[in-house]
Amino acid sequence: MIEKLVHVNELNSMEGVFLSGTSIKVLPVSGIDEMVYQSGIHSTVIAIRNQFDLLVDEYVKNYKLNNNLN
């Protein structure tokens, strides 16, 4: 896996695209302008989404334990 900045001119060569953030977590993108992506079923996007969810779950679990929250 490679992480790098992507210029808008490179989007037509991408297999999958996603947005990430605090509330949306990892959100697959199905299209940009007339370009269509299969991001929702792309194995790399799915793996990133799953790992992100695991990290968030672990963070919340540790936070609750360290702050005596249930």
PDB file of N, H, CA, C and O in Angstrom:
ATOM      1  N   MET A   1       0.852  -1.169   0.000  1.00  0.00           N
ATOM      2  CA  MET A   1       0.000   0.000   0.000  1.00  0.00           C
ATOM      3  C   MET A   1       0.903   1.238   0.000  1.00  0.00           C
ATOM      4  O   MET A   1       1.931   1.277   0.676  1.00  0.00           O
ATOM      5  N   ILE A   2       0.499   2.229  -0.762  1.00  0.00           N
ATOM      6  H   ILE A   2      -0.336   2.198  -1.311  1.00  0.00           H
ATOM      7  CA  ILE A   2       1.247   3.476  -0.878  1.00  0.00           C
ATOM      8  C   ILE A   2       0.341   4.627  -0.456  1.00  0.00           C
ATOM      9  O   ILE A   2      -0.802   4.730  -0.901  1.00  0.00           O
ATOM     10  N   GLU A   3       0.867   5.485   0.404  1.00  0.00           N
ATOM     11  H   GLU A   3       1.796   5.402   0.765  1.00  0.00           H
ATOM     12  CA  GLU A   3       0.133   6.697   0.770  1.00  0.00           C
ATOM     13  C   GLU A   3       0.866   7.879   0.173  1.00  0.00           C
ATOM     14  O   GLU A   3       2.057   8.071   0.419  1.00  0.00           O
ATOM     15  N   LYS A   4       0.149   8.678  -0.619  1.00  0.00           N
ATOM     16  H   LYS A   4      -0.819   8.523  -0.819  1.00  0.00           H
ATOM     17  CA  LYS A   4       0.772   9.848  -1.234  1.00  0.00           C
ATOM     18  C   LYS A   4      -0.310  10.850  -1.610  1.00  0.00           C
ATOM     19  O   LYS A   4      -1.488  10.508  -1.716  1.00  0.00           O
ATOM     20  N   LEU A   5       0.105  12.070  -1.805  1.00  0.00           N
ATOM     21  H   LEU A   5       1.062  12.348  -1.718  1.00  0.00           H
ATOM     22  CA  LEU A   5      -0.809  13.081  -2.314  1.00  0.00           C
ATOM     23  C   LEU A   5      -1.112  12.764  -3.778  1.00  0.00           C
ATOM     24  O   LEU A   5      -0.231  12.358  -4.535  1.00  0.00           O
ATOM     25  N   VAL A   6      -2.356  12.955  -4.154  1.00  0.00           N
ATOM     26  H   VAL A   6      -3.072  13.284  -3.538  1.00  0.00           H
ATOM     27  CA  VAL A   6      -2.779  12.643  -5.516  1.00  0.00           C
ATOM     28  C   VAL A   6      -3.262  13.923  -6.182  1.00  0.00           C
ATOM     29  O   VAL A   6      -4.102  14.642  -5.643  1.00  0.00           O
ATOM     30  N   HIS A   7      -2.726  14.191  -7.343  1.00  0.00           N
ATOM     31  H   HIS A   7      -2.043  13.607  -7.782  1.00  0.00           H
ATOM     32  CA  HIS A   7      -3.163  15.344  -8.125  1.00  0.00           C
ATOM     33  C   HIS A   7      -4.471  14.978  -8.817  1.00  0.00           C
ATOM     34  O   HIS A   7      -4.688  13.816  -9.163  1.00  0.00           O
ATOM     35  N   VAL A   8      -5.322  15.942  -9.014  1.00  0.00           N
ATOM     36  H   VAL A   8      -5.146  16.885  -8.733  1.00  0.00           H
ATOM     37  CA  VAL A   8      -6.628  15.710  -9.636  1.00  0.00           C
ATOM     38  C   VAL A   8      -6.492  15.005 -10.988  1.00  0.00           C
ATOM     39  O   VAL A   8      -7.384  14.247 -11.370  1.00  0.00           O
ATOM     40  N   ASN A   9      -5.421  15.232 -11.704  1.00  0.00           N
ATOM     41  H   ASN A   9      -4.696  15.848 -11.393  1.00  0.00           H
ATOM     42  CA  ASN A   9      -5.208  14.589 -13.007  1.00  0.00           C
ATOM     43  C   ASN A   9      -4.947  13.090 -12.889  1.00  0.00           C
ATOM     44  O   ASN A   9      -5.027  12.369 -13.883  1.00  0.00           O
ATOM     45  N   GLU A  10      -4.635  12.611 -11.677  1.00  0.00           N
ATOM     46  H   GLU A  10      -4.570  13.197 -10.869  1.00  0.00           H
ATOM     47  CA  GLU A  10      -4.358  11.190 -11.465  1.00  0.00           C
ATOM     48  C   GLU A  10      -5.605  10.398 -11.074  1.00  0.00           C
ATOM     49  O   GLU A  10      -5.556   9.169 -11.023  1.00  0.00           O
ATOM     50  N   LEU A  11      -6.704  11.068 -10.801  1.00  0.00           N
ATOM     51  H   LEU A  11      -6.744  12.066 -10.843  1.00  0.00           H
ATOM     52  CA  LEU A  11      -7.902  10.381 -10.313  1.00  0.00           C
ATOM     53  C   LEU A  11      -8.447   9.350 -11.290  1.00  0.00           C
ATOM     54  O   LEU A  11      -9.053   8.363 -10.872  1.00  0.00           O
ATOM     55  N   ASN A  12      -8.240   9.564 -12.587  1.00  0.00           N
ATOM     56  H   ASN A  12      -7.747  10.366 -12.927  1.00  0.00           H
ATOM     57  CA  ASN A  12      -8.751   8.605 -13.575  1.00  0.00           C
ATOM     58  C   ASN A  12      -8.007   7.278 -13.543  1.00  0.00           C
ATOM     59  O   ASN A  12      -8.479   6.304 -14.129  1.00  0.00           O
ATOM     60  N   SER A  13      -6.862   7.209 -12.878  1.00  0.00           N
ATOM     61  H   SER A  13      -6.478   8.000 -12.402  1.00  0.00           H
ATOM     62  CA  SER A  13      -6.108   5.955 -12.798  1.00  0.00           C
ATOM     63  C   SER A  13      -6.294   5.235 -11.455  1.00  0.00           C
ATOM     64  O   SER A  13      -5.683   4.191 -11.229  1.00  0.00           O
ATOM     65  N   MET A  14      -7.123   5.775 -10.575  1.00  0.00           N
ATOM     66  H   MET A  14      -7.620   6.623 -10.759  1.00  0.00           H
ATOM     67  CA  MET A  14      -7.351   5.176  -9.263  1.00  0.00           C
ATOM     68  C   MET A  14      -8.377   4.048  -9.349  1.00  0.00           C
ATOM     69  O   MET A  14      -9.357   4.147 -10.088  1.00  0.00           O
ATOM     70  N   GLU A  15      -8.147   2.975  -8.592  1.00  0.00           N
ATOM     71  H   GLU A  15      -7.351   2.894  -7.992  1.00  0.00           H
ATOM     72  CA  GLU A  15      -9.094   1.864  -8.533  1.00  0.00           C
ATOM     73  C   GLU A  15     -10.175   2.111  -7.486  1.00  0.00           C
ATOM     74  O   GLU A  15     -11.311   1.665  -7.643  1.00  0.00           O
ATOM     75  N   GLY A  16      -9.822   2.815  -6.425  1.00  0.00           N
ATOM     76  H   GLY A  16      -8.898   3.177  -6.296  1.00  0.00           H
ATOM     77  CA  GLY A  16     -10.757   3.096  -5.345  1.00  0.00           C
ATOM     78  C   GLY A  16     -10.392   4.406  -4.682  1.00  0.00           C
ATOM     79  O   GLY A  16      -9.228   4.808  -4.663  1.00  0.00           O
ATOM     80  N   VAL A  17     -11.406   5.068  -4.136  1.00  0.00           N
ATOM     81  H   VAL A  17     -12.351   4.742  -4.151  1.00  0.00           H
ATOM     82  CA  VAL A  17     -11.217   6.375  -3.504  1.00  0.00           C
ATOM     83  C   VAL A  17     -12.060   6.398  -2.236  1.00  0.00           C
ATOM     84  O   VAL A  17     -13.152   5.832  -2.201  1.00  0.00           O
ATOM     85  N   PHE A  18     -11.549   7.056  -1.190  1.00  0.00           N
ATOM     86  H   PHE A  18     -10.662   7.516  -1.219  1.00  0.00           H
ATOM     87  CA  PHE A  18     -12.331   7.198   0.028  1.00  0.00           C
ATOM     88  C   PHE A  18     -12.018   8.518   0.706  1.00  0.00           C
ATOM     89  O   PHE A  18     -10.970   9.123   0.480  1.00  0.00           O
ATOM     90  N   LEU A  19     -12.949   8.951   1.541  1.00  0.00           N
ATOM     91  H   LEU A  19     -13.801   8.460   1.724  1.00  0.00           H
ATOM     92  CA  LEU A  19     -12.766  10.112   2.409  1.00  0.00           C
ATOM     93  C   LEU A  19     -12.631   9.585   3.827  1.00  0.00           C
ATOM     94  O   LEU A  19     -13.176   8.528   4.147  1.00  0.00           O
ATOM     95  N   SER A  20     -11.921  10.297   4.674  1.00  0.00           N
ATOM     96  H   SER A  20     -11.478  11.155   4.414  1.00  0.00           H
ATOM     97  CA  SER A  20     -11.844   9.884   6.072  1.00  0.00           C
ATOM     98  C   SER A  20     -11.967  11.103   6.969  1.00  0.00           C
ATOM     99  O   SER A  20     -11.596  12.217   6.600  1.00  0.00           O
ATOM    100  N   GLY A  21     -12.492  10.860   8.145  1.00  0.00           N
ATOM    101  H   GLY A  21     -12.794   9.955   8.445  1.00  0.00           H
ATOM    102  CA  GLY A  21     -12.664  11.930   9.114  1.00  0.00           C
ATOM    103  C   GLY A  21     -13.243  11.380  10.396  1.00  0.00           C
ATOM    104  O   GLY A  21     -13.562  10.194  10.487  1.00  0.00           O
ATOM    105  N   THR A  22     -13.378  12.236  11.381  1.00  0.00           N
ATOM    106  H   THR A  22     -13.119  13.200  11.308  1.00  0.00           H
ATOM    107  CA  THR A  22     -13.837  11.816  12.689  1.00  0.00           C
ATOM    108  C   THR A  22     -15.233  11.214  12.637  1.00  0.00           C
ATOM    109  O   THR A  22     -15.436  10.107  13.136  1.00  0.00           O
ATOM    110  N   SER A  23     -16.177  11.894  12.062  1.00  0.00           N
ATOM    111  H   SER A  23     -16.012  12.793  11.657  1.00  0.00           H
ATOM    112  CA  SER A  23     -17.552  11.385  12.085  1.00  0.00           C
ATOM    113  C   SER A  23     -17.852  10.416  10.949  1.00  0.00           C
ATOM    114  O   SER A  23     -18.664   9.508  11.126  1.00  0.00           O
ATOM    115  N   ILE A  24     -17.225  10.580   9.787  1.00  0.00           N
ATOM    116  H   ILE A  24     -16.565  11.318   9.643  1.00  0.00           H
ATOM    117  CA  ILE A  24     -17.511   9.679   8.668  1.00  0.00           C
ATOM    118  C   ILE A  24     -16.624   8.450   8.666  1.00  0.00           C
ATOM    119  O   ILE A  24     -16.864   7.509   7.909  1.00  0.00           O
ATOM    120  N   LYS A  25     -15.598   8.453   9.511  1.00  0.00           N
ATOM    121  H   LYS A  25     -15.404   9.217  10.125  1.00  0.00           H
ATOM    122  CA  LYS A  25     -14.612   7.366   9.559  1.00  0.00           C
ATOM    123  C   LYS A  25     -13.995   7.200   8.173  1.00  0.00           C
ATOM    124  O   LYS A  25     -13.318   8.105   7.684  1.00  0.00           O
ATOM    125  N   VAL A  26     -14.226   6.034   7.528  1.00  0.00           N
ATOM    126  H   VAL A  26     -14.776   5.299   7.924  1.00  0.00           H
ATOM    127  CA  VAL A  26     -13.715   5.798   6.173  1.00  0.00           C
ATOM    128  C   VAL A  26     -14.930   5.608   5.271  1.00  0.00           C
ATOM    129  O   VAL A  26     -15.667   4.629   5.395  1.00  0.00           O
ATOM    130  N   LEU A  27     -15.122   6.553   4.370  1.00  0.00           N
ATOM    131  H   LEU A  27     -14.523   7.347   4.270  1.00  0.00           H
ATOM    132  CA  LEU A  27     -16.303   6.565   3.512  1.00  0.00           C
ATOM    133  C   LEU A  27     -15.892   6.332   2.057  1.00  0.00           C
ATOM    134  O   LEU A  27     -15.268   7.199   1.446  1.00  0.00           O
ATOM    135  N   PRO A  28     -16.239   5.160   1.496  1.00  0.00           N
ATOM    136  CA  PRO A  28     -15.910   4.906   0.091  1.00  0.00           C
ATOM    137  C   PRO A  28     -16.617   5.905  -0.826  1.00  0.00           C
ATOM    138  O   PRO A  28     -17.763   6.284  -0.582  1.00  0.00           O
ATOM    139  N   VAL A  29     -15.926   6.322  -1.873  1.00  0.00           N
ATOM    140  H   VAL A  29     -14.995   6.014  -2.071  1.00  0.00           H
ATOM    141  CA  VAL A  29     -16.476   7.258  -2.849  1.00  0.00           C
ATOM    142  C   VAL A  29     -16.808   6.466  -4.114  1.00  0.00           C
ATOM    143  O   VAL A  29     -15.969   5.722  -4.623  1.00  0.00           O
ATOM    144  N   SER A  30     -18.027   6.626  -4.617  1.00  0.00           N
ATOM    145  H   SER A  30     -18.708   7.230  -4.204  1.00  0.00           H
ATOM    146  CA  SER A  30     -18.433   5.872  -5.805  1.00  0.00           C
ATOM    147  C   SER A  30     -18.188   6.646  -7.102  1.00  0.00           C
ATOM    148  O   SER A  30     -18.138   6.051  -8.179  1.00  0.00           O
ATOM    149  N   GLY A  31     -18.037   7.966  -7.003  1.00  0.00           N
ATOM    150  H   GLY A  31     -18.078   8.449  -6.128  1.00  0.00           H
ATOM    151  CA  GLY A  31     -17.789   8.712  -8.223  1.00  0.00           C
ATOM    152  C   GLY A  31     -17.328  10.130  -7.966  1.00  0.00           C
ATOM    153  O   GLY A  31     -17.677  10.750  -6.961  1.00  0.00           O
ATOM    154  N   ILE A  32     -16.538  10.624  -8.897  1.00  0.00           N
ATOM    155  H   ILE A  32     -16.254  10.120  -9.713  1.00  0.00           H
ATOM    156  CA  ILE A  32     -16.083  12.018  -8.899  1.00  0.00           C
ATOM    157  C   ILE A  32     -16.254  12.502 -10.333  1.00  0.00           C
ATOM    158  O   ILE A  32     -15.643  11.977 -11.263  1.00  0.00           O
ATOM    159  N   ASP A  33     -17.102  13.519 -10.489  1.00  0.00           N
ATOM    160  H   ASP A  33     -17.598  13.947  -9.733  1.00  0.00           H
ATOM    161  CA  ASP A  33     -17.469  13.974 -11.835  1.00  0.00           C
ATOM    162  C   ASP A  33     -17.952  12.773 -12.641  1.00  0.00           C
ATOM    163  O   ASP A  33     -18.870  12.079 -12.203  1.00  0.00           O
ATOM    164  N   GLU A  34     -17.366  12.508 -13.801  1.00  0.00           N
ATOM    165  H   GLU A  34     -16.620  13.071 -14.157  1.00  0.00           H
ATOM    166  CA  GLU A  34     -17.823  11.372 -14.609  1.00  0.00           C
ATOM    167  C   GLU A  34     -17.038  10.087 -14.350  1.00  0.00           C
ATOM    168  O   GLU A  34     -17.284   9.074 -15.006  1.00  0.00           O
ATOM    169  N   MET A  35     -16.102  10.112 -13.408  1.00  0.00           N
ATOM    170  H   MET A  35     -15.902  10.934 -12.876  1.00  0.00           H
ATOM    171  CA  MET A  35     -15.327   8.916 -13.065  1.00  0.00           C
ATOM    172  C   MET A  35     -16.104   8.073 -12.049  1.00  0.00           C
ATOM    173  O   MET A  35     -16.646   8.600 -11.077  1.00  0.00           O
ATOM    174  N   VAL A  36     -16.150   6.769 -12.287  1.00  0.00           N
ATOM    175  H   VAL A  36     -15.710   6.341 -13.076  1.00  0.00           H
ATOM    176  CA  VAL A  36     -16.872   5.839 -11.419  1.00  0.00           C
ATOM    177  C   VAL A  36     -15.868   4.888 -10.769  1.00  0.00           C
ATOM    178  O   VAL A  36     -14.963   4.372 -11.424  1.00  0.00           O
ATOM    179  N   TYR A  37     -16.050   4.669  -9.461  1.00  0.00           N
ATOM    180  H   TYR A  37     -16.785   5.088  -8.928  1.00  0.00           H
ATOM    181  CA  TYR A  37     -15.154   3.796  -8.696  1.00  0.00           C
ATOM    182  C   TYR A  37     -15.963   2.700  -8.017  1.00  0.00           C
ATOM    183  O   TYR A  37     -17.123   2.904  -7.662  1.00  0.00           O
ATOM    184  N   GLN A  38     -15.359   1.561  -7.843  1.00  0.00           N
ATOM    185  H   GLN A  38     -14.416   1.395  -8.132  1.00  0.00           H
ATOM    186  CA  GLN A  38     -15.951   0.447  -7.103  1.00  0.00           C
ATOM    187  C   GLN A  38     -15.370   0.414  -5.692  1.00  0.00           C
ATOM    188  O   GLN A  38     -15.039  -0.655  -5.179  1.00  0.00           O
ATOM    189  N   SER A  39     -15.248   1.574  -5.070  1.00  0.00           N
ATOM    190  H   SER A  39     -15.517   2.443  -5.487  1.00  0.00           H
ATOM    191  CA  SER A  39     -14.588   1.705  -3.771  1.00  0.00           C
ATOM    192  C   SER A  39     -15.262   0.890  -2.675  1.00  0.00           C
ATOM    193  O   SER A  39     -14.587   0.364  -1.790  1.00  0.00           O
ATOM    194  N   GLY A  40     -16.586   0.780  -2.726  1.00  0.00           N
ATOM    195  H   GLY A  40     -17.135   1.208  -3.444  1.00  0.00           H
ATOM    196  CA  GLY A  40     -17.313   0.064  -1.688  1.00  0.00           C
ATOM    197  C   GLY A  40     -17.006  -1.417  -1.635  1.00  0.00           C
ATOM    198  O   GLY A  40     -17.220  -2.057  -0.605  1.00  0.00           O
ATOM    199  N   ILE A  41     -16.501  -1.979  -2.743  1.00  0.00           N
ATOM    200  H   ILE A  41     -16.328  -1.459  -3.579  1.00  0.00           H
ATOM    201  CA  ILE A  41     -16.153  -3.400  -2.770  1.00  0.00           C
ATOM    202  C   ILE A  41     -14.659  -3.627  -3.023  1.00  0.00           C
ATOM    203  O   ILE A  41     -14.224  -4.765  -3.195  1.00  0.00           O
ATOM    204  N   HIS A  42     -13.877  -2.548  -3.045  1.00  0.00           N
ATOM    205  H   HIS A  42     -14.230  -1.623  -2.905  1.00  0.00           H
ATOM    206  CA  HIS A  42     -12.432  -2.671  -3.288  1.00  0.00           C
ATOM    207  C   HIS A  42     -11.750  -3.199  -2.027  1.00  0.00           C
ATOM    208  O   HIS A  42     -11.945  -2.654  -0.941  1.00  0.00           O
ATOM    209  N   SER A  43     -10.962  -4.246  -2.165  1.00  0.00           N
ATOM    210  H   SER A  43     -10.804  -4.689  -3.047  1.00  0.00           H
ATOM    211  CA  SER A  43     -10.363  -4.921  -1.005  1.00  0.00           C
ATOM    212  C   SER A  43      -9.493  -3.996  -0.156  1.00  0.00           C
ATOM    213  O   SER A  43      -9.493  -4.118   1.069  1.00  0.00           O
ATOM    214  N   THR A  44      -8.765  -3.093  -0.764  1.00  0.00           N
ATOM    215  H   THR A  44      -8.764  -2.995  -1.759  1.00  0.00           H
ATOM    216  CA  THR A  44      -7.908  -2.188   0.006  1.00  0.00           C
ATOM    217  C   THR A  44      -8.736  -1.185   0.793  1.00  0.00           C
ATOM    218  O   THR A  44      -8.436  -0.910   1.955  1.00  0.00           O
ATOM    219  N   VAL A  45      -9.774  -0.635   0.173  1.00  0.00           N
ATOM    220  H   VAL A  45     -10.018  -0.859  -0.771  1.00  0.00           H
ATOM    221  CA  VAL A  45     -10.646   0.309   0.875  1.00  0.00           C
ATOM    222  C   VAL A  45     -11.355  -0.396   2.027  1.00  0.00           C
ATOM    223  O   VAL A  45     -11.486   0.175   3.109  1.00  0.00           O
ATOM    224  N   ILE A  46     -11.812  -1.624   1.813  1.00  0.00           N
ATOM    225  H   ILE A  46     -11.706  -2.088   0.934  1.00  0.00           H
ATOM    226  CA  ILE A  46     -12.456  -2.396   2.875  1.00  0.00           C
ATOM    227  C   ILE A  46     -11.483  -2.661   4.010  1.00  0.00           C
ATOM    228  O   ILE A  46     -11.851  -2.529   5.178  1.00  0.00           O
ATOM    229  N   ALA A  47     -10.249  -3.032   3.694  1.00  0.00           N
ATOM    230  H   ALA A  47      -9.950  -3.139   2.746  1.00  0.00           H
ATOM    231  CA  ALA A  47      -9.239  -3.295   4.727  1.00  0.00           C
ATOM    232  C   ALA A  47      -8.931  -2.034   5.535  1.00  0.00           C
ATOM    233  O   ALA A  47      -8.799  -2.098   6.758  1.00  0.00           O
ATOM    234  N   ILE A  48      -8.818  -0.903   4.866  1.00  0.00           N
ATOM    235  H   ILE A  48      -8.925  -0.851   3.874  1.00  0.00           H
ATOM    236  CA  ILE A  48      -8.560   0.361   5.564  1.00  0.00           C
ATOM    237  C   ILE A  48      -9.729   0.693   6.477  1.00  0.00           C
ATOM    238  O   ILE A  48      -9.525   1.090   7.623  1.00  0.00           O
ATOM    239  N   ARG A  49     -10.951   0.534   5.983  1.00  0.00           N
ATOM    240  H   ARG A  49     -11.117   0.211   5.051  1.00  0.00           H
ATOM    241  CA  ARG A  49     -12.145   0.815   6.782  1.00  0.00           C
ATOM    242  C   ARG A  49     -12.190  -0.091   8.021  1.00  0.00           C
ATOM    243  O   ARG A  49     -12.454   0.380   9.127  1.00  0.00           O
ATOM    244  N   ASN A  50     -11.933  -1.383   7.833  1.00  0.00           N
ATOM    245  H   ASN A  50     -11.719  -1.766   6.935  1.00  0.00           H
ATOM    246  CA  ASN A  50     -11.968  -2.324   8.951  1.00  0.00           C
ATOM    247  C   ASN A  50     -10.899  -2.012   9.995  1.00  0.00           C
ATOM    248  O   ASN A  50     -11.176  -2.060  11.194  1.00  0.00           O
ATOM    249  N   GLN A  51      -9.696  -1.697   9.560  1.00  0.00           N
ATOM    250  H   GLN A  51      -9.472  -1.658   8.586  1.00  0.00           H
ATOM    251  CA  GLN A  51      -8.622  -1.378  10.499  1.00  0.00           C
ATOM    252  C   GLN A  51      -8.909  -0.073  11.240  1.00  0.00           C
ATOM    253  O   GLN A  51      -8.627   0.042  12.433  1.00  0.00           O
ATOM    254  N   PHE A  52      -9.459   0.894  10.542  1.00  0.00           N
ATOM    255  H   PHE A  52      -9.688   0.801   9.573  1.00  0.00           H
ATOM    256  CA  PHE A  52      -9.818   2.158  11.186  1.00  0.00           C
ATOM    257  C   PHE A  52     -10.856   1.905  12.272  1.00  0.00           C
ATOM    258  O   PHE A  52     -10.734   2.422  13.382  1.00  0.00           O
ATOM    259  N   ASP A  53     -11.889   1.101  11.950  1.00  0.00           N
ATOM    260  H   ASP A  53     -11.987   0.680  11.048  1.00  0.00           H
ATOM    261  CA  ASP A  53     -12.920   0.776  12.933  1.00  0.00           C
ATOM    262  C   ASP A  53     -12.319   0.078  14.154  1.00  0.00           C
ATOM    263  O   ASP A  53     -12.704   0.369  15.286  1.00  0.00           O
ATOM    264  N   LEU A  54     -11.381  -0.839  13.930  1.00  0.00           N
ATOM    265  H   LEU A  54     -11.069  -1.076  13.010  1.00  0.00           H
ATOM    266  CA  LEU A  54     -10.718  -1.520  15.052  1.00  0.00           C
ATOM    267  C   LEU A  54      -9.944  -0.540  15.925  1.00  0.00           C
ATOM    268  O   LEU A  54      -9.979  -0.634  17.152  1.00  0.00           O
ATOM    269  N   LEU A  55      -9.251   0.391  15.296  1.00  0.00           N
ATOM    270  H   LEU A  55      -9.223   0.467  14.300  1.00  0.00           H
ATOM    271  CA  LEU A  55      -8.497   1.400  16.050  1.00  0.00           C
ATOM    272  C   LEU A  55      -9.422   2.277  16.890  1.00  0.00           C
ATOM    273  O   LEU A  55      -9.120   2.571  18.046  1.00  0.00           O
ATOM    274  N   VAL A  56     -10.536   2.690  16.316  1.00  0.00           N
ATOM    275  H   VAL A  56     -10.781   2.451  15.376  1.00  0.00           H
ATOM    276  CA  VAL A  56     -11.497   3.512  17.047  1.00  0.00           C
ATOM    277  C   VAL A  56     -12.085   2.723  18.214  1.00  0.00           C
ATOM    278  O   VAL A  56     -12.181   3.242  19.325  1.00  0.00           O
ATOM    279  N   ASP A  57     -12.475   1.482  17.971  1.00  0.00           N
ATOM    280  H   ASP A  57     -12.397   1.061  17.067  1.00  0.00           H
ATOM    281  CA  ASP A  57     -13.034   0.643  19.034  1.00  0.00           C
ATOM    282  C   ASP A  57     -12.031   0.457  20.173  1.00  0.00           C
ATOM    283  O   ASP A  57     -12.395   0.541  21.345  1.00  0.00           O
ATOM    284  N   GLU A  58     -10.791   0.209  19.831  1.00  0.00           N
ATOM    285  H   GLU A  58     -10.495   0.140  18.878  1.00  0.00           H
ATOM    286  CA  GLU A  58      -9.747   0.024  20.849  1.00  0.00           C
ATOM    287  C   GLU A  58      -9.517   1.312  21.632  1.00  0.00           C
ATOM    288  O   GLU A  58      -9.353   1.270  22.851  1.00  0.00           O
ATOM    289  N   TYR A  59      -9.504   2.435  20.960  1.00  0.00           N
ATOM    290  H   TYR A  59      -9.638   2.469  19.970  1.00  0.00           H
ATOM    291  CA  TYR A  59      -9.333   3.725  21.618  1.00  0.00           C
ATOM    292  C   TYR A  59     -10.463   3.975  22.616  1.00  0.00           C
ATOM    293  O   TYR A  59     -10.216   4.382  23.751  1.00  0.00           O
ATOM    294  N   VAL A  60     -11.704   3.729  22.188  1.00  0.00           N
ATOM    295  H   VAL A  60     -11.904   3.398  21.265  1.00  0.00           H
ATOM    296  CA  VAL A  60     -12.858   3.952  23.063  1.00  0.00           C
ATOM    297  C   VAL A  60     -12.793   3.010  24.264  1.00  0.00           C
ATOM    298  O   VAL A  60     -13.043   3.422  25.396  1.00  0.00           O
ATOM    299  N   LYS A  61     -12.461   1.758  24.013  1.00  0.00           N
ATOM    300  H   LYS A  61     -12.258   1.423  23.092  1.00  0.00           H
ATOM    301  CA  LYS A  61     -12.347   0.769  25.094  1.00  0.00           C
ATOM    302  C   LYS A  61     -11.303   1.216  26.122  1.00  0.00           C
ATOM    303  O   LYS A  61     -11.565   1.190  27.324  1.00  0.00           O
ATOM    304  N   ASN A  62     -10.133   1.622  25.653  1.00  0.00           N
ATOM    305  H   ASN A  62      -9.920   1.644  24.676  1.00  0.00           H
ATOM    306  CA  ASN A  62      -9.067   2.073  26.557  1.00  0.00           C
ATOM    307  C   ASN A  62      -9.458   3.351  27.298  1.00  0.00           C
ATOM    308  O   ASN A  62      -9.138   3.505  28.477  1.00  0.00           O
ATOM    309  N   TYR A  63     -10.137   4.254  26.628  1.00  0.00           N
ATOM    310  H   TYR A  63     -10.397   4.129  25.671  1.00  0.00           H
ATOM    311  CA  TYR A  63     -10.574   5.481  27.257  1.00  0.00           C
ATOM    312  C   TYR A  63     -11.534   5.183  28.404  1.00  0.00           C
ATOM    313  O   TYR A  63     -11.417   5.743  29.494  1.00  0.00           O
ATOM    314  N   LYS A  64     -12.483   4.291  28.139  1.00  0.00           N
ATOM    315  H   LYS A  64     -12.579   3.835  27.254  1.00  0.00           H
ATOM    316  CA  LYS A  64     -13.447   3.919  29.178  1.00  0.00           C
ATOM    317  C   LYS A  64     -12.761   3.260  30.362  1.00  0.00           C
ATOM    318  O   LYS A  64     -13.082   3.559  31.512  1.00  0.00           O
ATOM    319  N   LEU A  65     -11.821   2.368  30.090  1.00  0.00           N
ATOM    320  H   LEU A  65     -11.560   2.126  29.156  1.00  0.00           H
ATOM    321  CA  LEU A  65     -11.093   1.690  31.167  1.00  0.00           C
ATOM    322  C   LEU A  65     -10.281   2.680  32.004  1.00  0.00           C
ATOM    323  O   LEU A  65     -10.275   2.610  33.233  1.00  0.00           O
ATOM    324  N   ASN A  66      -9.606   3.587  31.333  1.00  0.00           N
ATOM    325  H   ASN A  66      -9.610   3.644  30.334  1.00  0.00           H
ATOM    326  CA  ASN A  66      -8.744   4.552  32.033  1.00  0.00           C
ATOM    327  C   ASN A  66      -9.512   5.629  32.765  1.00  0.00           C
ATOM    328  O   ASN A  66      -8.957   6.307  33.629  1.00  0.00           O
ATOM    329  N   ASN A  67     -10.788   5.800  32.431  1.00  0.00           N
ATOM    330  H   ASN A  67     -11.239   5.249  31.729  1.00  0.00           H
ATOM    331  CA  ASN A  67     -11.603   6.836  33.067  1.00  0.00           C
ATOM    332  C   ASN A  67     -12.762   6.242  33.865  1.00  0.00           C
ATOM    333  O   ASN A  67     -13.712   6.944  34.211  1.00  0.00           O
ATOM    334  N   ASN A  68     -12.673   4.940  34.154  1.00  0.00           N
ATOM    335  H   ASN A  68     -11.900   4.370  33.872  1.00  0.00           H
ATOM    336  CA  ASN A  68     -13.687   4.232  34.943  1.00  0.00           C
ATOM    337  C   ASN A  68     -15.101   4.469  34.427  1.00  0.00           C
ATOM    338  O   ASN A  68     -16.023   4.709  35.207  1.00  0.00           O
ATOM    339  N   LEU A  69     -15.265   4.400  33.122  1.00  0.00           N
ATOM    340  H   LEU A  69     -14.516   4.205  32.488  1.00  0.00           H
ATOM    341  CA  LEU A  69     -16.569   4.570  32.479  1.00  0.00           C
ATOM    342  C   LEU A  69     -17.075   3.205  32.002  1.00  0.00           C
ATOM    343  O   LEU A  69     -16.278   2.350  31.615  1.00  0.00           O
ATOM    344  N   ASN A  70     -18.355   3.003  32.029  1.00  0.00           N
ATOM    345  H   ASN A  70     -19.002   3.697  32.344  1.00  0.00           H
ATOM    346  CA  ASN A  70     -18.924   1.746  31.511  1.00  0.00           C
ATOM    347  C   ASN A  70     -19.887   2.023  30.398  1.00  0.00           C
ATOM    348  O   ASN A  70     -20.467   1.094  29.837  1.00  0.00           O
TER     349      ASN A  70
END
